[in-house]
Amino acid sequence: MKYTLITGASTGIGKATAEEFARQGHDLIVVARRIEKLKELSEKIWEKYHREVICIQCDLSNQKQVYDLYDKCKDYDIDIWINNAGAGLQQKISEHDIERAMNVIALNIEATTILSSLYARDNKDKPYTLINISSLAGYRIAKRLPVYSATKMYISAITEALYYEMGEENLPLRVKVFAAGSTATDFEMVANGKVPDPDTFKGNSSEEVASFIYQAYLNDKCVAYVGYDFDLYFTDPCIPHSLNKSIHPSMLER
């Protein structure tokens, strides 16, 4: 049996993505710190879609737990791996809570690097799919989110680099980056300590973004991103690379 694995699946985009892939007929492995939330999700998906959901508790900001997670998953045939878990921090660099900033780096960069590298190593010869969740802030520096932007830039860069590696060696592993825009999730609360005002918030719902991620899975392009009109677009890799001889797409010129 094949599975789709989604990290950060207890809430927000990750939870909605789990429900979308289950709706499309996929059995799941869901990962997060809050195991009770995962169990609730598992029950809901079984009742609605009758898909198997395996729940794994893991703190992805803890490097040892990241390696342990991958070891646990070796017993399963995972043909879609989605690195969704991430965190943000809305602070000026000069006013950083250093401990929180380092936690964001551990979660967004270290965990994504470890899991992407291990998954690519073990599955590069298979027609499987790796999707890393970045952000529009991963293609420009967001004024209020410098550390978050930098970590998402890293995710975008390493994913596009891996895409080129697979192409250069003519390997079948499909590698994709999804750059989300403003989304109504718990991110604002965690990053800034404030609940977004639903009357003024502009962006996509988690369910809309989950649908976009599924469309990214189906599409052949490396990069999927949400435009300023909150719709979905596809493009070739955007970050300058020695193998990319094309003109930079309009995404970078916005």
N, C-alpha and C positions, 0 to 999 in steps of 0.2 A: 504494500500500500504506500502511495506517495502522499507527502504532507507539504503544506505551506507553513513555514515558520515566520512568526511576526513578533518582534521584540517591542516592548512598551505597549502591550495590548490591553492593559487594564482600564484605559480611559482614552478619550480624545480620538485622534486620528488612528492610532493603533487598534483600538476597540472597534471603530467603525470599519476599518480595513478587514479585520477578522470577520466581521459580519458580512461584508461584501464578498469576500472570497468564499465563505461558506455558502452564501446565496448562489454563487456561481458553480457550486458543486465540489469545492475543495475540502478535504480533511485538514485539520489544523494542529499546529503546536504553538501555543501562546506563552509568552514570557513576560514577566514583570515582577516587581518586588511584592506587590499586594496580592497574595495568593487567593484571598477571599473574593476579590474582584474578578480574578480569572475564573474561579469556580462558578460565579454568577453568570459570567459570559458563556462558559461552557454549557451550562444548563439551558440558557436562552437559545443558543445555537442548536442544540439538540432538539429542543421543542419546536423550533421554527423550521429547521432545515435538515434535521436528522444526519448531521455530519459529526464525525468523531473530533473531539477537541482534547488534546493532551496539555495539561497545565504544568508549567515549570516555574518555580519561584527563583528569582535571581536578581541580585543587586548588580547591575551592569557597570556601576562606578567602581566596583571592587574587581581588580584585575584577576585575582585567583578565581572568583566566581564566574568570570567570563570564560576562562579556560575550562572550568568544570562544566559549564553549560554546554560548550561544544563537545566535550567528551560524552556527556549524557546523550547528546543528539546523534552520536555515531550509530546508534542502534536503529535509527529511522532513515527511510529514504526520503530526503527532503529535496524536492525538485524546484521549489521556490523559497528563497531566503530573503526576508525583508527586514533590514536594519532600520527600524523606525524610532526606537527609544532615543530620547534626547532631552536636553534641558536648556533653559535660557537664563540670562541675568541682565536686568535693565539697570545698569549703573555706569557712571562715568569711570574711565580707567583710573583716574586719580582718586576715586572714592571706592575702589573695589573692596568688597569682602573677599579677601584672598582665598579663604577656605572654600567659599561657594564657587568662586571662579575656577579653582582647580578641580572641583567636582564636575563642573560643566565640561572641562577639558577631558577629564577621565571618561565621562559618559559619551560625549559626542565624538571624540577623537580616538581615544585608546580602545574602547570597546568596538567601535566600528572598524578600526584597523585590524584588530585581532580576528574578529569574526569574518570580515571580508577576505582576509589573507588565507585563513584556514579553509573557508568554504571554496575559494578559488583553487587552492592547492589540491583539494580532494575531488573537485567536480569539474575541472577545466576541460576534461575530455567528454563531458556529457552535455546534452542540449537542455541544461537547466538554466535557471534565472536568478541572478542576484540583483536586488533593488535596494539602493541606499537612499534614505529620505534626507534631502537637503532643504534648501529654502531659497527664495529670491534673495535673502540676505547672504546666501552663499555665493552670490555673483556680484555683490557690491557691499560696501561697509555701511551698515545701518547705524545712524547717529546714536540711538539709544541702546544699541546692542553690540558693542564692539567685540566682546569675547565670543558671543553667539555667532556673529558674522564670521569671525575668523575660524571658528570651528566648523561652520557649515561650508566655508570656502575650502577648507581642508577636505571635507567629505566630497564635495563636488570634484576637486582636483584628483583625489586618489581614485575615485570611481571612473572618471573619464580616462585616467591613465591606465587603469585595469582594462577598460573597454578597448583601448588601443593595443594593449598587450595581447588580448585574445584575438583581435583581428590580424595583428602582425604574424602570429603563429598559427593562424587559421584554425583556432580552437572553437568548439561549439558553444561554450558557456556564454549566455547572454548577460550583459552587464548594463545596468540602467541607473540613472540618477533622476529622482523626482524632486523638483524645486517647488515647494508649497509657498503660497502667499499667506495673507492674513486669514486665519481660521479661528472659528469660535470654539476654543478648547480651554482647558485649565492652564494653558501656557502663560497667559497674562497674569493669572493669580499667582502662579509659582514664581515667575520671573520678577514681577513688580509688586506683588502683594495686593493687587487691586482686581476686583471683578469687573470685566468689561461691561459697559452700559449697552444693553441690547438695542436701545433706541438710536445710538450713534455709531455702533460698531459696523464697519464695512468689511466684508470678507465672505469666505465660503463656510458652509457648515462642514462638520467632520464627515458627514455622509457624502457630501459632494466631493470632498477630497478623496475619500475612499474609492469612489467611482472613478476618479481621475487616475488613481494608482492602478486600478484594475485595467483601465484603458492603456496605461503605460506598459503594463505587463504584456498586453496583446500587440502593442505597436513595435515596429522594428527599429525605431530611432533610439539613440542612446539617452537623450535628454528630453524629459517632459517637464513643462513648467506652467505655472498659473500666471496669466497676464494681468495687467491692471484692470481689465474688464472682468476679472475673476473667471475667465474661461480657460480651457486647457489648450496648450500648444506643444508641438514636438519640433525638435531640431537636432542637428548633429552636435558633437562636442563643441563647447564654447571657449574653453580655456586654451590659450596658445600652446601648441605641442609640436615637437619636431616632425611628427608624422602627419600633422594637419596642415595641408597646403592651401586650404580654402580660405576665403574671406570670412572674417568673424561675422556670425549671424547677427541679425538685428537685436537679438536679446541683449547683447552687450552695448548696443548703441542707444538704448532707451534713456 
